[in-house]
């Protein structure tokens, strides 16, 4: 297997890269520019475990805002799987700079599709988000192909990527499969994301904002460790490219993946799509308390009315993950264990979230005193 993996310098992409290295013998092409949010340290961390892995990874320079050069296209030849993780994903940034943010995400998918038309892979996995569906009413979990109703520019840009992928699936016969994923957590995450911010504020003894309704009802999510997303993608890749007989549960009739992804030329009305979801829903106050318990600290929570402080923020996201579960996949890493493991990693690597070892030491002194 030869994989073209975009976004390998990003948080999620780095976990996908490491998971592929650990669990396959695939060659992996990771085009990067490090112009946006990618970090070379993430790729380095992913391959440093085994020196032999370096020979399986190539890192050509490609800013996906423009078409790939002749040399980059040459480097991507022979890739039978494309995994597209690359995207800007910070909601606040999308609100501050909606034009530049949206242009980035739309341009990169158009240029990737142009490359895919030349490569002609067996499978293209497109990473999308729960946010394209907008807020989920209490008690309801969005299913695949529910109405798209994004609330903020980030979510809109991901919906645009989906639309272009669907058009490419139909117009050029590209074997695209879309996955929608809940909030992802784990090691090496950007420090401005909520999970690292909670850890940082707890270590520093600062209040932690918790978005809530005006009546104080906190937002809720189905948090998912990045390695679980990577595992689901590898499972889908094997199912489609190795023709493993597992139920597809397509919209029109039960099929099997033995024929590869659903295609328009074969009579399908739209490409295959899967929700990849964490094991349970927890509200953000509970999430803060779980991390506080791991650190042995009592959080100071500051409930914030998300309607007034963050336009386009949705209190509740929820996806129905039954389709992929019934097809045979289940997340290998439990939520509580993944949170505990990630918290320990950040304490060992405090610079990733803007802390020093002295900050961690002072927190440990507070733990002892408490």
FENNOR-V574572 format. One record per pair of residues at least 4 apart in sequence whose C-alpha atoms are under 7 Angstrom apart, sorted by sequence separation. I is the first residue (numbers start at 0). J is the second residue. D is the distance in whole Angstrom. If there is no record, write none. Layout:
i: {I & I}
j: {J & J}
d: {D & D}
This chain:
i: {8 & 9 & 10 & 11 & 12 & 13 & 14 & 15 & 16 & 17 & 18 & 19 & 20 & 33 & 39 & 40 & 41 & 42 & 43 & 52 & 67 & 68 & 69 & 70 & 71 & 72 & 89 & 90 & 91 & 92 & 93 & 96 & 97 & 98 & 99 & 100 & 101 & 102 & 103 & 104 & 105 & 106 & 107 & 108 & 109 & 110 & 111 & 112 & 113 & 114 & 115 & 135 & 141 & 150 & 151 & 152 & 153 & 154 & 155 & 156 & 157 & 158 & 159 & 160 & 161 & 162 & 163 & 164 & 165 & 166 & 167 & 168 & 191 & 192 & 193 & 194 & 195 & 196 & 197 & 198 & 199 & 200 & 201 & 211 & 212 & 223 & 224 & 225 & 226 & 227 & 228 & 229 & 230 & 231 & 232 & 233 & 234 & 235 & 236 & 237 & 238 & 239 & 248 & 249 & 256 & 262 & 263 & 281 & 282 & 283 & 284 & 285 & 286 & 287 & 288 & 289 & 290 & 291 & 292 & 304 & 305 & 306 & 320 & 321 & 322 & 323 & 324 & 333 & 334 & 335 & 336 & 337 & 338 & 339 & 340 & 341 & 342 & 343 & 344 & 345 & 349 & 350 & 354 & 355 & 356 & 357 & 358 & 359 & 360 & 361 & 362 & 363 & 364 & 365 & 7 & 8 & 33 & 67 & 115 & 135 & 149 & 167 & 168 & 190 & 191 & 200 & 211 & 212 & 238 & 248 & 249 & 262 & 263 & 281 & 291 & 323 & 324 & 332 & 349 & 350 & 6 & 7 & 46 & 61 & 135 & 149 & 167 & 168 & 190 & 200 & 211 & 237 & 247 & 248 & 261 & 263 & 291 & 345 & 349 & 46 & 93 & 168 & 200 & 210 & 211 & 246 & 247 & 291 & 305 & 349 & 209 & 210 & 246 & 247 & 262 & 7 & 246 & 247 & 261 & 184 & 197 & 245 & 246 & 261 & 288 & 164 & 244 & 245 & 260 & 59 & 244 & 87 & 243 & 244 & 346 & 132 & 242 & 243 & 132 & 133 & 242 & 131 & 132 & 133 & 242 & 87 & 131 & 132 & 133 & 239 & 242 & 86 & 131 & 238 & 239 & 130 & 240 & 239 & 239 & 7 & 2 & 4 & 8 & 131 & 1 & 2 & 3 & 4 & 5 & 130 & 131 & 0 & 1 & 2 & 3 & 4 & 5 & 6 & 0 & 1 & 2 & 3 & 131 & 9 & 31 & 131 & 9 & 13 & 17 & 27 & 28 & 29 & 30 & 31 & 32 & 8 & 9 & 13 & 16 & 17 & 26 & 27 & 28 & 29 & 30 & 31 & 32 & 8 & 26 & 27 & 28 & 29 & 30 & 31 & 32 & 127 & 8 & 30 & 31 & 13 & 20 & 8 & 8 & 7 & 182 & 184 & 64 & 81 & 182 & 183 & 184 & 185 & 78 & 80 & 181 & 182 & 183 & 184 & 185 & 77 & 79 & 80 & 81 & 82 & 83 & 181 & 182 & 183 & 184 & 64 & 76 & 78 & 79 & 80 & 81 & 82 & 83 & 84 & 181 & 183 & 276 & 64 & 79 & 80 & 81 & 82 & 83 & 63 & 66 & 274 & 276 & 65 & 274 & 275 & 274 & 293 & 28 & 63 & 228 & 273 & 127 & 129 & 273 & 101 & 105 & 123 & 124 & 125 & 126 & 127 & 128 & 129 & 104 & 108 & 122 & 123 & 124 & 125 & 126 & 127 & 128 & 129 & 121 & 122 & 123 & 124 & 125 & 126 & 127 & 128 & 223 & 105 & 223 & 97 & 101 & 105 & 221 & 222 & 221 & 278 & 221 & 94 & 221 & 93 & 221 & 93 & 220 & 221 & 219 & 220 & 219 & 220 & 90 & 219 & 218 & 219 & 88 & 217 & 218 & 217 & 217 & 296 & 295 & 3 & 12 & 209 & 248 & 3 & 209 & 1 & 2 & 1 & 2 & 3 & 4 & 5 & 1 & 2 & 3 & 4 & 5 & 6 & 0 & 1 & 2 & 3 & 4 & 5 & 6 & 247 & 5 & 246 & 245 & 245 & 174 & 215 & 174 & 172 & 197 & 172 & 209 & 211 & 213 & 207 & 208 & 209 & 210 & 211 & 212 & 206 & 207 & 208 & 209 & 210 & 211 & 212 & 169 & 176 & 177 & 178 & 179 & 180 & 181 & 205 & 206 & 207 & 208 & 209 & 210 & 211 & 175 & 176 & 177 & 178 & 179 & 180 & 181 & 206 & 208 & 210 & 219 & 220 & 176 & 177 & 178 & 179 & 180 & 181 & 218 & 219 & 220 & 221 & 178 & 201 & 218 & 219 & 220 & 231 & 211 & 227 & 227 & 165 & 227 & 223 & 224 & 121 & 143 & 143 & 143 & 199 & 186 & 203 & 185 & 202 & 195 & 202 & 186 & 151 & 202 & 150 & 190 & 150 & 190 & 187 & 141 & 142 & 10 & 140 & 141 & 142 & 10 & 140 & 141 & 134 & 140 & 133 & 134 & 135 & 134 & 135 & 134 & 135 & 129 & 129 & 18 & 14 & 15 & 18 & 14 & 11 & 15 & 14}
j: {12 & 13 & 14 & 15 & 16 & 17 & 18 & 19 & 20 & 21 & 22 & 23 & 24 & 37 & 43 & 44 & 45 & 46 & 47 & 56 & 71 & 72 & 73 & 74 & 75 & 76 & 93 & 94 & 95 & 96 & 97 & 100 & 101 & 102 & 103 & 104 & 105 & 106 & 107 & 108 & 109 & 110 & 111 & 112 & 113 & 114 & 115 & 116 & 117 & 118 & 119 & 139 & 145 & 154 & 155 & 156 & 157 & 158 & 159 & 160 & 161 & 162 & 163 & 164 & 165 & 166 & 167 & 168 & 169 & 170 & 171 & 172 & 195 & 196 & 197 & 198 & 199 & 200 & 201 & 202 & 203 & 204 & 205 & 215 & 216 & 227 & 228 & 229 & 230 & 231 & 232 & 233 & 234 & 235 & 236 & 237 & 238 & 239 & 240 & 241 & 242 & 243 & 252 & 253 & 260 & 266 & 267 & 285 & 286 & 287 & 288 & 289 & 290 & 291 & 292 & 293 & 294 & 295 & 296 & 308 & 309 & 310 & 324 & 325 & 326 & 327 & 328 & 337 & 338 & 339 & 340 & 341 & 342 & 343 & 344 & 345 & 346 & 347 & 348 & 349 & 353 & 354 & 358 & 359 & 360 & 361 & 362 & 363 & 364 & 365 & 366 & 367 & 368 & 369 & 12 & 13 & 38 & 72 & 120 & 140 & 154 & 172 & 173 & 195 & 196 & 205 & 216 & 217 & 243 & 253 & 254 & 267 & 268 & 286 & 296 & 328 & 329 & 337 & 354 & 355 & 12 & 13 & 52 & 67 & 141 & 155 & 173 & 174 & 196 & 206 & 217 & 243 & 253 & 254 & 267 & 269 & 297 & 351 & 355 & 53 & 100 & 175 & 207 & 217 & 218 & 253 & 254 & 298 & 312 & 356 & 217 & 218 & 254 & 255 & 270 & 16 & 255 & 256 & 270 & 194 & 207 & 255 & 256 & 271 & 298 & 175 & 255 & 256 & 271 & 71 & 256 & 100 & 256 & 257 & 359 & 146 & 256 & 257 & 147 & 148 & 257 & 147 & 148 & 149 & 258 & 104 & 148 & 149 & 150 & 256 & 259 & 104 & 149 & 256 & 257 & 149 & 259 & 259 & 260 & 29 & 25 & 27 & 31 & 154 & 25 & 26 & 27 & 28 & 29 & 154 & 155 & 25 & 26 & 27 & 28 & 29 & 30 & 31 & 26 & 27 & 28 & 29 & 157 & 36 & 58 & 158 & 37 & 41 & 45 & 55 & 56 & 57 & 58 & 59 & 60 & 37 & 38 & 42 & 45 & 46 & 55 & 56 & 57 & 58 & 59 & 60 & 61 & 38 & 56 & 57 & 58 & 59 & 60 & 61 & 62 & 157 & 39 & 61 & 62 & 45 & 52 & 41 & 42 & 42 & 220 & 222 & 103 & 120 & 221 & 222 & 223 & 224 & 118 & 120 & 221 & 222 & 223 & 224 & 225 & 118 & 120 & 121 & 122 & 123 & 124 & 222 & 223 & 224 & 225 & 106 & 118 & 120 & 121 & 122 & 123 & 124 & 125 & 126 & 223 & 225 & 318 & 107 & 122 & 123 & 124 & 125 & 126 & 107 & 110 & 318 & 320 & 110 & 319 & 320 & 320 & 339 & 75 & 110 & 275 & 322 & 177 & 179 & 323 & 152 & 156 & 174 & 175 & 176 & 177 & 178 & 179 & 180 & 156 & 160 & 174 & 175 & 176 & 177 & 178 & 179 & 180 & 181 & 174 & 175 & 176 & 177 & 178 & 179 & 180 & 181 & 276 & 159 & 277 & 152 & 156 & 160 & 276 & 277 & 277 & 334 & 278 & 152 & 279 & 152 & 280 & 153 & 280 & 281 & 280 & 281 & 281 & 282 & 153 & 282 & 282 & 283 & 153 & 282 & 283 & 283 & 284 & 366 & 366 & 75 & 84 & 283 & 322 & 78 & 284 & 77 & 78 & 78 & 79 & 80 & 81 & 82 & 79 & 80 & 81 & 82 & 83 & 84 & 79 & 80 & 81 & 82 & 83 & 84 & 85 & 326 & 85 & 326 & 326 & 327 & 260 & 302 & 262 & 262 & 287 & 263 & 300 & 302 & 304 & 299 & 300 & 301 & 302 & 303 & 304 & 299 & 300 & 301 & 302 & 303 & 304 & 305 & 263 & 270 & 271 & 272 & 273 & 274 & 275 & 299 & 300 & 301 & 302 & 303 & 304 & 305 & 270 & 271 & 272 & 273 & 274 & 275 & 276 & 301 & 303 & 305 & 314 & 315 & 272 & 273 & 274 & 275 & 276 & 277 & 314 & 315 & 316 & 317 & 275 & 298 & 315 & 316 & 317 & 328 & 314 & 330 & 331 & 270 & 332 & 334 & 337 & 240 & 272 & 273 & 274 & 352 & 341 & 358 & 341 & 358 & 352 & 359 & 344 & 311 & 362 & 311 & 351 & 312 & 352 & 351 & 317 & 318 & 187 & 317 & 318 & 319 & 188 & 318 & 319 & 313 & 319 & 313 & 314 & 315 & 315 & 316 & 316 & 317 & 316 & 318 & 226 & 225 & 226 & 229 & 226 & 225 & 229 & 229}
d: {6 & 6 & 7 & 6 & 6 & 6 & 6 & 6 & 6 & 6 & 6 & 5 & 7 & 5 & 6 & 6 & 6 & 6 & 6 & 7 & 6 & 6 & 6 & 6 & 6 & 6 & 6 & 6 & 6 & 6 & 5 & 6 & 6 & 6 & 6 & 7 & 6 & 6 & 6 & 7 & 6 & 6 & 6 & 6 & 6 & 6 & 6 & 6 & 7 & 6 & 6 & 6 & 6 & 7 & 6 & 6 & 6 & 6 & 6 & 6 & 6 & 6 & 6 & 6 & 6 & 6 & 6 & 6 & 6 & 6 & 5 & 5 & 7 & 6 & 6 & 7 & 6 & 6 & 6 & 6 & 6 & 6 & 6 & 5 & 5 & 7 & 7 & 6 & 6 & 6 & 6 & 6 & 6 & 6 & 6 & 6 & 6 & 6 & 6 & 5 & 5 & 7 & 7 & 6 & 7 & 7 & 5 & 6 & 6 & 6 & 6 & 6 & 7 & 6 & 6 & 6 & 6 & 6 & 6 & 6 & 5 & 6 & 6 & 6 & 6 & 6 & 5 & 6 & 6 & 6 & 6 & 6 & 6 & 6 & 6 & 6 & 6 & 6 & 6 & 5 & 7 & 5 & 6 & 7 & 6 & 6 & 6 & 6 & 6 & 6 & 6 & 6 & 6 & 6 & 4 & 6 & 6 & 6 & 7 & 6 & 5 & 7 & 5 & 5 & 6 & 5 & 5 & 6 & 5 & 5 & 7 & 6 & 6 & 7 & 5 & 6 & 6 & 6 & 5 & 6 & 5 & 5 & 6 & 6 & 7 & 5 & 6 & 6 & 6 & 7 & 4 & 7 & 6 & 6 & 6 & 7 & 6 & 7 & 6 & 6 & 5 & 6 & 6 & 6 & 5 & 7 & 5 & 6 & 6 & 6 & 7 & 6 & 6 & 5 & 6 & 6 & 5 & 6 & 6 & 7 & 6 & 6 & 7 & 6 & 7 & 7 & 6 & 6 & 7 & 6 & 6 & 7 & 6 & 6 & 7 & 6 & 6 & 6 & 5 & 5 & 4 & 6 & 5 & 5 & 7 & 6 & 6 & 6 & 6 & 6 & 7 & 6 & 5 & 6 & 7 & 6 & 7 & 5 & 6 & 6 & 7 & 7 & 7 & 5 & 5 & 6 & 6 & 6 & 6 & 5 & 7 & 5 & 5 & 5 & 5 & 5 & 6 & 7 & 7 & 6 & 6 & 6 & 7 & 6 & 7 & 6 & 4 & 6 & 5 & 6 & 6 & 6 & 5 & 7 & 5 & 4 & 6 & 6 & 7 & 7 & 5 & 5 & 5 & 5 & 5 & 5 & 5 & 5 & 6 & 6 & 6 & 7 & 6 & 5 & 5 & 6 & 6 & 5 & 6 & 6 & 7 & 6 & 6 & 6 & 7 & 7 & 6 & 7 & 7 & 6 & 6 & 5 & 7 & 5 & 6 & 5 & 5 & 5 & 6 & 7 & 4 & 6 & 6 & 6 & 6 & 6 & 6 & 5 & 6 & 5 & 6 & 6 & 5 & 5 & 5 & 5 & 5 & 6 & 7 & 6 & 7 & 5 & 7 & 6 & 6 & 6 & 6 & 5 & 5 & 6 & 5 & 7 & 7 & 6 & 5 & 7 & 7 & 6 & 7 & 7 & 7 & 6 & 6 & 7 & 7 & 6 & 6 & 6 & 6 & 6 & 5 & 6 & 6 & 6 & 5 & 5 & 5 & 5 & 5 & 5 & 5 & 6 & 6 & 6 & 6 & 6 & 6 & 6 & 6 & 6 & 7 & 7 & 5 & 6 & 5 & 6 & 6 & 5 & 5 & 7 & 7 & 6 & 6 & 5 & 5 & 5 & 6 & 6 & 7 & 6 & 6 & 6 & 5 & 4 & 6 & 6 & 6 & 6 & 6 & 6 & 7 & 7 & 6 & 7 & 6 & 6 & 7 & 6 & 7 & 7 & 5 & 5 & 6 & 6 & 6 & 6 & 6 & 5 & 5 & 5 & 5 & 5 & 7 & 7 & 6 & 6 & 6 & 6 & 4 & 6 & 5 & 5 & 6 & 7 & 6 & 7 & 7 & 7 & 7 & 7 & 7 & 6 & 5 & 6 & 6 & 6 & 6 & 6 & 6 & 5 & 5 & 5 & 5 & 5 & 5 & 7 & 6 & 6 & 7 & 6 & 6 & 6 & 7 & 7 & 5 & 6 & 6 & 6 & 6 & 6 & 6 & 5 & 5 & 5 & 5 & 5 & 6 & 6 & 6 & 5 & 7 & 6 & 6 & 6 & 6 & 6 & 6 & 7 & 4 & 5 & 6 & 7 & 7 & 6 & 5 & 7 & 7 & 7 & 7 & 5 & 6 & 7 & 6 & 7 & 6 & 7 & 6 & 6 & 7 & 6 & 5 & 7 & 5 & 7 & 6 & 6 & 7 & 5 & 5 & 5 & 7 & 7 & 5 & 7 & 6 & 6 & 6 & 5 & 5 & 5 & 5 & 5 & 6 & 5 & 5 & 7 & 7 & 6 & 6 & 5 & 5 & 6 & 7 & 7 & 7 & 6 & 7 & 6 & 6 & 6 & 5 & 7}
